[in-house]
């Protein structure tokens, strides 16, 4: 999932998504650049709240 936060007070809470017959929990994704922590975007852990522009998902190697 990709999120474009164009309003400072607009955050997205992503609990899970259902893809190809499988439930994927946001807090278990390999990549989450939309978190906020340590004073910067991308600096947080892997929570469900997307506060910054970024992506939450599985790293794709192609």
PDB file of N, CA, C, O and CB in Angstrom:
ATOM      1  N   UNK A   1       0.849  -1.164   0.000  1.00  0.00           N
ATOM      2  CA  UNK A   1       0.000   0.000   0.000  1.00  0.00           C
ATOM      3  C   UNK A   1       0.895   1.228   0.000  1.00  0.00           C
ATOM      4  O   UNK A   1       1.904   1.275   0.704  1.00  0.00           O
ATOM      5  CB  UNK A   1      -0.966  -0.003   1.215  1.00  0.00           C
ATOM      6  N   UNK A   2       0.526   2.202  -0.780  1.00  0.00           N
ATOM      7  CA  UNK A   2       1.259   3.467  -0.821  1.00  0.00           C
ATOM      8  C   UNK A   2       0.350   4.563  -0.313  1.00  0.00           C
ATOM      9  O   UNK A   2      -0.844   4.580  -0.612  1.00  0.00           O
ATOM     10  CB  UNK A   2       1.767   3.789  -2.259  1.00  0.00           C
ATOM     11  N   UNK A   3       0.922   5.492   0.467  1.00  0.00           N
ATOM     12  CA  UNK A   3       0.141   6.567   1.085  1.00  0.00           C
ATOM     13  C   UNK A   3       0.792   7.904   0.790  1.00  0.00           C
ATOM     14  O   UNK A   3       1.996   8.077   0.984  1.00  0.00           O
ATOM     15  CB  UNK A   3       0.011   6.355   2.613  1.00  0.00           C
ATOM     16  N   UNK A   4      -0.011   8.848   0.319  1.00  0.00           N
ATOM     17  CA  UNK A   4       0.455  10.209   0.066  1.00  0.00           C
ATOM     18  C   UNK A   4      -0.254  11.124   1.053  1.00  0.00           C
ATOM     19  O   UNK A   4      -1.418  11.469   0.850  1.00  0.00           O
ATOM     20  CB  UNK A   4       0.185  10.651  -1.422  1.00  0.00           C
ATOM     21  N   UNK A   5       0.436  11.522   2.122  1.00  0.00           N
ATOM     22  CA  UNK A   5      -0.142  12.356   3.168  1.00  0.00           C
ATOM     23  C   UNK A   5       0.024  13.814   2.776  1.00  0.00           C
ATOM     24  O   UNK A   5       1.068  14.412   3.033  1.00  0.00           O
ATOM     25  CB  UNK A   5       0.518  12.073   4.546  1.00  0.00           C
ATOM     26  N   UNK A   6      -1.000  14.390   2.155  1.00  0.00           N
ATOM     27  CA  UNK A   6      -0.915  15.778   1.715  1.00  0.00           C
ATOM     28  C   UNK A   6      -1.560  16.750   2.705  1.00  0.00           C
ATOM     29  O   UNK A   6      -1.641  17.948   2.432  1.00  0.00           O
ATOM     30  CB  UNK A   6      -1.568  15.925   0.360  1.00  0.00           C
ATOM     31  N   UNK A   7      -2.020  16.243   3.852  1.00  0.00           N
ATOM     32  CA  UNK A   7      -2.574  17.073   4.919  1.00  0.00           C
ATOM     33  C   UNK A   7      -1.926  16.609   6.221  1.00  0.00           C
ATOM     34  O   UNK A   7      -1.955  15.418   6.529  1.00  0.00           O
ATOM     35  CB  UNK A   7      -4.159  16.972   4.985  1.00  0.00           C
ATOM     36  N   UNK A   8      -1.354  17.512   6.976  1.00  0.00           N
ATOM     37  CA  UNK A   8      -0.550  17.128   8.136  1.00  0.00           C
ATOM     38  C   UNK A   8      -1.316  16.335   9.195  1.00  0.00           C
ATOM     39  O   UNK A   8      -0.716  15.508   9.883  1.00  0.00           O
ATOM     40  CB  UNK A   8       0.023  18.353   8.766  1.00  0.00           C
ATOM     41  N   UNK A   9      -2.596  16.557   9.344  1.00  0.00           N
ATOM     42  CA  UNK A   9      -3.350  15.860  10.389  1.00  0.00           C
ATOM     43  C   UNK A   9      -4.083  14.629   9.857  1.00  0.00           C
ATOM     44  O   UNK A   9      -4.925  14.072  10.561  1.00  0.00           O
ATOM     45  CB  UNK A   9      -4.347  16.811  11.026  1.00  0.00           C
ATOM     46  N   UNK A  10      -3.788  14.198   8.654  1.00  0.00           N
ATOM     47  CA  UNK A  10      -4.476  13.052   8.064  1.00  0.00           C
ATOM     48  C   UNK A  10      -3.570  11.833   8.076  1.00  0.00           C
ATOM     49  O   UNK A  10      -2.658  11.723   7.257  1.00  0.00           O
ATOM     50  CB  UNK A  10      -4.930  13.366   6.628  1.00  0.00           C
ATOM     51  N   UNK A  11      -3.818  10.919   9.002  1.00  0.00           N
ATOM     52  CA  UNK A  11      -3.056   9.684   9.088  1.00  0.00           C
ATOM     53  C   UNK A  11      -3.952   8.527   8.661  1.00  0.00           C
ATOM     54  O   UNK A  11      -5.177   8.636   8.697  1.00  0.00           O
ATOM     55  CB  UNK A  11      -2.505   9.464  10.525  1.00  0.00           C
ATOM     56  N   UNK A  12      -3.344   7.440   8.264  1.00  0.00           N
ATOM     57  CA  UNK A  12      -4.077   6.240   7.882  1.00  0.00           C
ATOM     58  C   UNK A  12      -3.743   5.143   8.880  1.00  0.00           C
ATOM     59  O   UNK A  12      -2.579   4.934   9.221  1.00  0.00           O
ATOM     60  CB  UNK A  12      -3.733   5.798   6.422  1.00  0.00           C
ATOM     61  N   UNK A  13      -4.766   4.450   9.342  1.00  0.00           N
ATOM     62  CA  UNK A  13      -4.549   3.282  10.182  1.00  0.00           C
ATOM     63  C   UNK A  13      -4.828   2.064   9.317  1.00  0.00           C
ATOM     64  O   UNK A  13      -5.957   1.846   8.875  1.00  0.00           O
ATOM     65  CB  UNK A  13      -5.459   3.305  11.472  1.00  0.00           C
ATOM     66  N   UNK A  14      -3.803   1.286   9.084  1.00  0.00           N
ATOM     67  CA  UNK A  14      -3.897   0.097   8.249  1.00  0.00           C
ATOM     68  C   UNK A  14      -3.675  -1.111   9.137  1.00  0.00           C
ATOM     69  O   UNK A  14      -2.557  -1.363   9.585  1.00  0.00           O
ATOM     70  CB  UNK A  14      -2.866   0.135   7.075  1.00  0.00           C
ATOM     71  N   UNK A  15      -4.737  -1.857   9.393  1.00  0.00           N
ATOM     72  CA  UNK A  15      -4.624  -3.037  10.248  1.00  0.00           C
ATOM     73  C   UNK A  15      -4.124  -4.231   9.435  1.00  0.00           C
ATOM     74  O   UNK A  15      -3.128  -4.862   9.788  1.00  0.00           O
ATOM     75  CB  UNK A  15      -5.983  -3.364  10.909  1.00  0.00           C
ATOM     76  N   UNK A  16      -4.822  -4.530   8.354  1.00  0.00           N
ATOM     77  CA  UNK A  16      -4.442  -5.663   7.526  1.00  0.00           C
ATOM     78  C   UNK A  16      -5.069  -5.531   6.152  1.00  0.00           C
ATOM     79  O   UNK A  16      -6.001  -4.753   5.949  1.00  0.00           O
ATOM     80  CB  UNK A  16      -4.857  -6.985   8.184  1.00  0.00           C
ATOM     81  N   UNK A  17      -4.548  -6.300   5.218  1.00  0.00           N
ATOM     82  CA  UNK A  17      -5.141  -6.414   3.887  1.00  0.00           C
ATOM     83  C   UNK A  17      -5.233  -7.894   3.553  1.00  0.00           C
ATOM     84  O   UNK A  17      -4.460  -8.711   4.053  1.00  0.00           O
ATOM     85  CB  UNK A  17      -4.302  -5.633   2.807  1.00  0.00           C
ATOM     86  N   UNK A  18      -6.191  -8.221   2.699  1.00  0.00           N
ATOM     87  CA  UNK A  18      -6.400  -9.603   2.272  1.00  0.00           C
ATOM     88  C   UNK A  18      -5.966  -9.688   0.817  1.00  0.00           C
ATOM     89  O   UNK A  18      -6.581  -9.070  -0.051  1.00  0.00           O
ATOM     90  CB  UNK A  18      -7.903 -10.055   2.456  1.00  0.00           C
ATOM     91  N   UNK A  19      -4.905 -10.453   0.541  1.00  0.00           N
ATOM     92  CA  UNK A  19      -4.329 -10.537  -0.797  1.00  0.00           C
ATOM     93  C   UNK A  19      -4.120 -12.000  -1.169  1.00  0.00           C
ATOM     94  O   UNK A  19      -3.500 -12.756  -0.420  1.00  0.00           O
ATOM     95  CB  UNK A  19      -2.991  -9.755  -0.876  1.00  0.00           C
ATOM     96  N   UNK A  20      -4.637 -12.393  -2.322  1.00  0.00           N
ATOM     97  CA  UNK A  20      -4.442 -13.759  -2.829  1.00  0.00           C
ATOM     98  C   UNK A  20      -4.752 -14.835  -1.792  1.00  0.00           C
ATOM     99  O   UNK A  20      -4.006 -15.803  -1.646  1.00  0.00           O
ATOM    100  CB  UNK A  20      -3.020 -13.927  -3.310  1.00  0.00           C
ATOM    101  N   UNK A  21      -5.857 -14.655  -1.075  1.00  0.00           N
ATOM    102  CA  UNK A  21      -6.288 -15.641  -0.102  1.00  0.00           C
ATOM    103  C   UNK A  21      -5.529 -15.636   1.213  1.00  0.00           C
ATOM    104  O   UNK A  21      -5.651 -16.564   2.012  1.00  0.00           O
ATOM    105  CB  UNK A  21      -6.185 -16.965  -0.695  1.00  0.00           C
ATOM    106  N   UNK A  22      -4.744 -14.587   1.437  1.00  0.00           N
ATOM    107  CA  UNK A  22      -3.906 -14.504   2.635  1.00  0.00           C
ATOM    108  C   UNK A  22      -4.097 -13.151   3.308  1.00  0.00           C
ATOM    109  O   UNK A  22      -4.076 -12.115   2.643  1.00  0.00           O
ATOM    110  CB  UNK A  22      -2.416 -14.727   2.282  1.00  0.00           C
ATOM    111  N   UNK A  23      -4.284 -13.159   4.637  1.00  0.00           N
ATOM    112  CA  UNK A  23      -4.369 -11.910   5.392  1.00  0.00           C
ATOM    113  C   UNK A  23      -2.960 -11.481   5.766  1.00  0.00           C
ATOM    114  O   UNK A  23      -2.191 -12.256   6.335  1.00  0.00           O
ATOM    115  CB  UNK A  23      -5.264 -12.071   6.664  1.00  0.00           C
ATOM    116  N   UNK A  24      -2.637 -10.250   5.444  1.00  0.00           N
ATOM    117  CA  UNK A  24      -1.310  -9.711   5.752  1.00  0.00           C
ATOM    118  C   UNK A  24      -1.465  -8.567   6.749  1.00  0.00           C
ATOM    119  O   UNK A  24      -2.147  -7.581   6.474  1.00  0.00           O
ATOM    120  CB  UNK A  24      -0.581  -9.225   4.455  1.00  0.00           C
ATOM    121  N   UNK A  25      -0.830  -8.708   7.902  1.00  0.00           N
ATOM    122  CA  UNK A  25      -0.902  -7.720   8.970  1.00  0.00           C
ATOM    123  C   UNK A  25       0.114  -6.607   8.716  1.00  0.00           C
ATOM    124  O   UNK A  25       1.268  -6.877   8.384  1.00  0.00           O
ATOM    125  CB  UNK A  25      -0.653  -8.381  10.345  1.00  0.00           C
ATOM    126  N   UNK A  26      -0.316  -5.372   8.871  1.00  0.00           N
ATOM    127  CA  UNK A  26       0.558  -4.221   8.613  1.00  0.00           C
ATOM    128  C   UNK A  26       1.802  -4.236   9.498  1.00  0.00           C
ATOM    129  O   UNK A  26       2.890  -3.886   9.041  1.00  0.00           O
ATOM    130  CB  UNK A  26      -0.209  -2.922   8.830  1.00  0.00           C
ATOM    131  N   UNK A  27       1.650  -4.635  10.748  1.00  0.00           N
ATOM    132  CA  UNK A  27       2.793  -4.608  11.659  1.00  0.00           C
ATOM    133  C   UNK A  27       3.822  -5.697  11.348  1.00  0.00           C
ATOM    134  O   UNK A  27       4.910  -5.698  11.924  1.00  0.00           O
ATOM    135  CB  UNK A  27       2.313  -4.757  13.087  1.00  0.00           C
ATOM    136  N   UNK A  28       3.494  -6.617  10.448  1.00  0.00           N
ATOM    137  CA  UNK A  28       4.418  -7.687  10.081  1.00  0.00           C
ATOM    138  C   UNK A  28       5.059  -7.492   8.713  1.00  0.00           C
ATOM    139  O   UNK A  28       5.760  -8.385   8.237  1.00  0.00           O
ATOM    140  CB  UNK A  28       3.703  -8.999  10.107  1.00  0.00           C
ATOM    141  N   UNK A  29       4.838  -6.354   8.071  1.00  0.00           N
ATOM    142  CA  UNK A  29       5.406  -6.127   6.744  1.00  0.00           C
ATOM    143  C   UNK A  29       6.911  -5.885   6.830  1.00  0.00           C
ATOM    144  O   UNK A  29       7.406  -5.351   7.822  1.00  0.00           O
ATOM    145  CB  UNK A  29       4.717  -4.938   6.063  1.00  0.00           C
ATOM    146  N   UNK A  30       7.621  -6.276   5.797  1.00  0.00           N
ATOM    147  CA  UNK A  30       9.074  -6.117   5.747  1.00  0.00           C
ATOM    148  C   UNK A  30       9.497  -4.658   5.623  1.00  0.00           C
ATOM    149  O   UNK A  30      10.597  -4.291   6.036  1.00  0.00           O
ATOM    150  CB  UNK A  30       9.640  -6.908   4.588  1.00  0.00           C
ATOM    151  N   UNK A  31       8.631  -3.832   5.059  1.00  0.00           N
ATOM    152  CA  UNK A  31       8.977  -2.446   4.754  1.00  0.00           C
ATOM    153  C   UNK A  31       7.843  -1.528   5.171  1.00  0.00           C
ATOM    154  O   UNK A  31       6.685  -1.780   4.840  1.00  0.00           O
ATOM    155  CB  UNK A  31       9.287  -2.273   3.254  1.00  0.00           C
ATOM    156  N   UNK A  32       8.165  -0.468   5.891  1.00  0.00           N
ATOM    157  CA  UNK A  32       7.174   0.562   6.212  1.00  0.00           C
ATOM    158  C   UNK A  32       7.904   1.893   6.316  1.00  0.00           C
ATOM    159  O   UNK A  32       8.498   2.204   7.349  1.00  0.00           O
ATOM    160  CB  UNK A  32       6.402   0.230   7.544  1.00  0.00           C
ATOM    161  N   UNK A  33       7.858   2.674   5.249  1.00  0.00           N
ATOM    162  CA  UNK A  33       8.518   3.978   5.231  1.00  0.00           C
ATOM    163  C   UNK A  33       7.568   5.101   5.616  1.00  0.00           C
ATOM    164  O   UNK A  33       7.963   6.267   5.620  1.00  0.00           O
ATOM    165  CB  UNK A  33       9.101   4.250   3.860  1.00  0.00           C
ATOM    166  N   UNK A  34       6.317   4.767   5.942  1.00  0.00           N
ATOM    167  CA  UNK A  34       5.310   5.779   6.255  1.00  0.00           C
ATOM    168  C   UNK A  34       5.156   6.019   7.756  1.00  0.00           C
ATOM    169  O   UNK A  34       4.261   6.756   8.170  1.00  0.00           O
ATOM    170  CB  UNK A  34       3.980   5.372   5.671  1.00  0.00           C
ATOM    171  N   UNK A  35       6.001   5.418   8.567  1.00  0.00           N
ATOM    172  CA  UNK A  35       5.939   5.620  10.008  1.00  0.00           C
ATOM    173  C   UNK A  35       6.694   6.892  10.401  1.00  0.00           C
ATOM    174  O   UNK A  35       7.477   7.431   9.619  1.00  0.00           O
ATOM    175  CB  UNK A  35       6.518   4.399  10.750  1.00  0.00           C
ATOM    176  N   UNK A  36       6.448   7.353  11.605  1.00  0.00           N
ATOM    177  CA  UNK A  36       7.171   8.510  12.124  1.00  0.00           C
ATOM    178  C   UNK A  36       7.739   8.142  13.483  1.00  0.00           C
ATOM    179  O   UNK A  36       7.018   7.664  14.359  1.00  0.00           O
ATOM    180  CB  UNK A  36       6.246   9.767  12.222  1.00  0.00           C
ATOM    181  N   UNK A  37       9.015   8.364  13.653  1.00  0.00           N
ATOM    182  CA  UNK A  37       9.669   8.088  14.926  1.00  0.00           C
ATOM    183  C   UNK A  37      11.078   8.627  14.906  1.00  0.00           C
ATOM    184  O   UNK A  37      11.614   8.908  13.834  1.00  0.00           O
ATOM    185  CB  UNK A  37       9.674   6.586  15.227  1.00  0.00           C
ATOM    186  N   UNK A  38      11.680   8.776  16.044  1.00  0.00           N
ATOM    187  CA  UNK A  38      13.039   9.314  16.165  1.00  0.00           C
ATOM    188  C   UNK A  38      13.155  10.670  15.467  1.00  0.00           C
ATOM    189  O   UNK A  38      14.218  11.034  14.966  1.00  0.00           O
ATOM    190  CB  UNK A  38      14.064   8.325  15.574  1.00  0.00           C
ATOM    191  N   UNK A  39      12.030  11.417  15.442  1.00  0.00           N
ATOM    192  CA  UNK A  39      12.043  12.759  14.871  1.00  0.00           C
ATOM    193  C   UNK A  39      12.035  12.847  13.361  1.00  0.00           C
ATOM    194  O   UNK A  39      12.310  13.908  12.802  1.00  0.00           O
ATOM    195  CB  UNK A  39      13.207  13.460  15.355  1.00  0.00           C
ATOM    196  N   UNK A  40      11.716  11.723  12.677  1.00  0.00           N
ATOM    197  CA  UNK A  40      11.720  11.770  11.210  1.00  0.00           C
ATOM    198  C   UNK A  40      10.788  10.719  10.627  1.00  0.00           C
ATOM    199  O   UNK A  40      10.455   9.732  11.282  1.00  0.00           O
ATOM    200  CB  UNK A  40      13.141  11.567  10.668  1.00  0.00           C
ATOM    201  N   UNK A  41      10.377  10.943   9.403  1.00  0.00           N
ATOM    202  CA  UNK A  41       9.591   9.953   8.673  1.00  0.00           C
ATOM    203  C   UNK A  41      10.487   8.764   8.347  1.00  0.00           C
ATOM    204  O   UNK A  41      11.661   8.930   8.017  1.00  0.00           O
ATOM    205  CB  UNK A  41       8.979  10.565   7.373  1.00  0.00           C
ATOM    206  N   UNK A  42       9.920   7.561   8.442  1.00  0.00           N
ATOM    207  CA  UNK A  42      10.684   6.356   8.185  1.00  0.00           C
ATOM    208  C   UNK A  42      11.526   5.917   9.365  1.00  0.00           C
ATOM    209  O   UNK A  42      12.239   4.918   9.280  1.00  0.00           O
ATOM    210  CB  UNK A  42      11.556   6.560   7.004  1.00  0.00           C
ATOM    211  N   UNK A  43      11.454   6.654  10.470  1.00  0.00           N
ATOM    212  CA  UNK A  43      12.295   6.341  11.620  1.00  0.00           C
ATOM    213  C   UNK A  43      11.613   5.519  12.678  1.00  0.00           C
ATOM    214  O   UNK A  43      12.230   5.166  13.682  1.00  0.00           O
ATOM    215  CB  UNK A  43      12.785   7.584  12.228  1.00  0.00           C
ATOM    216  N   UNK A  44      10.351   5.208  12.475  1.00  0.00           N
ATOM    217  CA  UNK A  44       9.618   4.474  13.501  1.00  0.00           C
ATOM    218  C   UNK A  44       9.726   2.976  13.335  1.00  0.00           C
ATOM    219  O   UNK A  44      10.401   2.472  12.438  1.00  0.00           O
ATOM    220  CB  UNK A  44       8.176   4.874  13.486  1.00  0.00           C
ATOM    221  N   UNK A  45       9.049   2.283  14.217  1.00  0.00           N
ATOM    222  CA  UNK A  45       8.987   0.833  14.105  1.00  0.00           C
ATOM    223  C   UNK A  45       7.967   0.484  13.028  1.00  0.00           C
ATOM    224  O   UNK A  45       7.744   1.283  12.118  1.00  0.00           O
ATOM    225  CB  UNK A  45       8.616   0.171  15.473  1.00  0.00           C
ATOM    226  N   UNK A  46       7.356  -0.660  13.106  1.00  0.00           N
ATOM    227  CA  UNK A  46       6.421  -1.072  12.068  1.00  0.00           C
ATOM    228  C   UNK A  46       4.979  -1.086  12.566  1.00  0.00           C
ATOM    229  O   UNK A  46       4.336  -2.135  12.550  1.00  0.00           O
ATOM    230  CB  UNK A  46       6.796  -2.443  11.549  1.00  0.00           C
ATOM    231  N   UNK A  47       4.459   0.061  13.009  1.00  0.00           N
ATOM    232  CA  UNK A  47       3.093   0.088  13.512  1.00  0.00           C
ATOM    233  C   UNK A  47       2.077   0.149  12.377  1.00  0.00           C
ATOM    234  O   UNK A  47       2.428   0.165  11.197  1.00  0.00           O
ATOM    235  CB  UNK A  47       2.902   1.271  14.444  1.00  0.00           C
ATOM    236  N   UNK A  48       0.834   0.182  12.764  1.00  0.00           N
ATOM    237  CA  UNK A  48      -0.262   0.232  11.805  1.00  0.00           C
ATOM    238  C   UNK A  48      -0.567   1.647  11.326  1.00  0.00           C
ATOM    239  O   UNK A  48      -1.313   1.811  10.361  1.00  0.00           O
ATOM    240  CB  UNK A  48      -1.496  -0.369  12.413  1.00  0.00           C
ATOM    241  N   UNK A  49      -0.017   2.669  11.967  1.00  0.00           N
ATOM    242  CA  UNK A  49      -0.354   4.052  11.626  1.00  0.00           C
ATOM    243  C   UNK A  49       0.646   4.603  10.618  1.00  0.00           C
ATOM    244  O   UNK A  49       1.850   4.647  10.870  1.00  0.00           O
ATOM    245  CB  UNK A  49      -0.382   4.937  12.892  1.00  0.00           C
ATOM    246  N   UNK A  50       0.118   5.021   9.469  1.00  0.00           N
ATOM    247  CA  UNK A  50       0.943   5.622   8.424  1.00  0.00           C
ATOM    248  C   UNK A  50       0.814   7.137   8.564  1.00  0.00           C
ATOM    249  O   UNK A  50      -0.232   7.697   8.238  1.00  0.00           O
ATOM    250  CB  UNK A  50       0.510   5.132   6.981  1.00  0.00           C
ATOM    251  N   UNK A  51       1.843   7.793   9.035  1.00  0.00           N
ATOM    252  CA  UNK A  51       1.813   9.232   9.307  1.00  0.00           C
ATOM    253  C   UNK A  51       2.497  10.065   8.231  1.00  0.00           C
ATOM    254  O   UNK A  51       2.267  11.271   8.145  1.00  0.00           O
ATOM    255  CB  UNK A  51       2.461   9.509  10.631  1.00  0.00           C
ATOM    256  N   UNK A  52       3.318   9.450   7.426  1.00  0.00           N
ATOM    257  CA  UNK A  52       4.113  10.167   6.421  1.00  0.00           C
ATOM    258  C   UNK A  52       3.870   9.571   5.042  1.00  0.00           C
ATOM    259  O   UNK A  52       3.320   8.477   4.913  1.00  0.00           O
ATOM    260  CB  UNK A  52       5.622  10.116   6.769  1.00  0.00           C
ATOM    261  N   UNK A  53       4.286  10.306   4.015  1.00  0.00           N
ATOM    262  CA  UNK A  53       4.279   9.720   2.680  1.00  0.00           C
ATOM    263  C   UNK A  53       5.135   8.473   2.721  1.00  0.00           C
ATOM    264  O   UNK A  53       6.195   8.480   3.346  1.00  0.00           O
ATOM    265  CB  UNK A  53       4.795  10.726   1.602  1.00  0.00           C
ATOM    266  N   UNK A  54       4.715   7.423   2.085  1.00  0.00           N
ATOM    267  CA  UNK A  54       5.536   6.229   2.070  1.00  0.00           C
ATOM    268  C   UNK A  54       4.755   4.993   1.697  1.00  0.00           C
ATOM    269  O   UNK A  54       3.615   5.068   1.238  1.00  0.00           O
ATOM    270  CB  UNK A  54       6.175   6.034   3.398  1.00  0.00           C
ATOM    271  N   UNK A  55       5.389   3.853   1.903  1.00  0.00           N
ATOM    272  CA  UNK A  55       4.798   2.572   1.549  1.00  0.00           C
ATOM    273  C   UNK A  55       4.850   1.622   2.739  1.00  0.00           C
ATOM    274  O   UNK A  55       5.681   1.757   3.637  1.00  0.00           O
ATOM    275  CB  UNK A  55       5.519   1.959   0.339  1.00  0.00           C
ATOM    276  N   UNK A  56       3.950   0.674   2.715  1.00  0.00           N
ATOM    277  CA  UNK A  56       3.903  -0.402   3.694  1.00  0.00           C
ATOM    278  C   UNK A  56       3.681  -1.668   2.904  1.00  0.00           C
ATOM    279  O   UNK A  56       2.654  -1.809   2.239  1.00  0.00           O
ATOM    280  CB  UNK A  56       2.779  -0.181   4.781  1.00  0.00           C
ATOM    281  N   UNK A  57       4.613  -2.585   2.962  1.00  0.00           N
ATOM    282  CA  UNK A  57       4.432  -3.809   2.195  1.00  0.00           C
ATOM    283  C   UNK A  57       5.613  -4.735   2.282  1.00  0.00           C
ATOM    284  O   UNK A  57       6.465  -4.626   3.164  1.00  0.00           O
ATOM    285  CB  UNK A  57       4.167  -3.484   0.773  1.00  0.00           C
ATOM    286  N   UNK A  58       5.638  -5.653   1.337  1.00  0.00           N
ATOM    287  CA  UNK A  58       6.694  -6.643   1.240  1.00  0.00           C
ATOM    288  C   UNK A  58       7.704  -6.158   0.219  1.00  0.00           C
ATOM    289  O   UNK A  58       7.335  -5.626  -0.827  1.00  0.00           O
ATOM    290  CB  UNK A  58       6.130  -8.038   0.854  1.00  0.00           C
ATOM    291  N   UNK A  59       8.972  -6.341   0.522  1.00  0.00           N
ATOM    292  CA  UNK A  59      10.028  -5.958  -0.406  1.00  0.00           C
ATOM    293  C   UNK A  59       9.954  -6.863  -1.612  1.00  0.00           C
ATOM    294  O   UNK A  59       9.904  -8.084  -1.470  1.00  0.00           O
ATOM    295  CB  UNK A  59      11.425  -6.035   0.260  1.00  0.00           C
ATOM    296  N   UNK A  60       9.947  -6.283  -2.798  1.00  0.00           N
ATOM    297  CA  UNK A  60       9.877  -7.043  -4.038  1.00  0.00           C
ATOM    298  C   UNK A  60      11.223  -7.016  -4.739  1.00  0.00           C
ATOM    299  O   UNK A  60      11.780  -5.949  -4.991  1.00  0.00           O
ATOM    300  CB  UNK A  60       8.780  -6.487  -4.957  1.00  0.00           C
ATOM    301  N   UNK A  61      11.726  -8.161  -5.042  1.00  0.00           N
ATOM    302  CA  UNK A  61      12.993  -8.281  -5.761  1.00  0.00           C
ATOM    303  C   UNK A  61      12.682  -8.749  -7.177  1.00  0.00           C
ATOM    304  O   UNK A  61      12.357  -9.916  -7.395  1.00  0.00           O
ATOM    305  CB  UNK A  61      13.978  -9.271  -5.036  1.00  0.00           C
ATOM    306  N   UNK A  62      12.784  -7.834  -8.136  1.00  0.00           N
ATOM    307  CA  UNK A  62      12.502  -8.238  -9.515  1.00  0.00           C
ATOM    308  C   UNK A  62      13.557  -7.734 -10.461  1.00  0.00           C
ATOM    309  O   UNK A  62      13.477  -7.983 -11.664  1.00  0.00           O
ATOM    310  CB  UNK A  62      11.143  -7.736  -9.953  1.00  0.00           C
TER     311      UNK A  62
END
